[in-house]
Amino acid sequence: GLGARVALSCAHALDRAGDAGLGLIEDMVLLGAPVETRSDAWAAARRVSAGAVVSCYCANDWVLALLYRANSPGAIAGVGGLHPIPCPGVRSVDVSDLVRAHTAYSEPATL
């Protein structure tokens, strides 16, 4: 949740550094990200990551849906933790079968 938002903010800061920030992140795996799904919001992460950028989302995470919209009243795009990300190079993984609630992200998963 919040950690995913911080990681994405760090990726944006590295992207603003220009060439100095490119490739400094090996891989990014974001769980239940409370950020918009707009492609441009994720493009910075793709540019600064040398490896994979993965967004794990849970379509039935109603806690994230309510809290995100309450704290981001102007947001019109989808929420990253609820929907796939339409950005080339970002892999979206639906974990709805593994994550039953927002708090379940911190529980060990049996794969």
HUFENRA-V325452 format. One line per field, one symbol per residue. phi: phi as a letter, one per 30 degrees, with the letter a starting at -180 (. if undefined). A space follows every 10 residues. Layout:
phi=???
This chain:
phi=.ddddddddd dddddddied cdidcdbbbc chddbddeed dcdddddccd cdbbccbbdc ddddeddddd cbdddcddce dcbdcdbejc ccbdcedccd aeddddddcc c
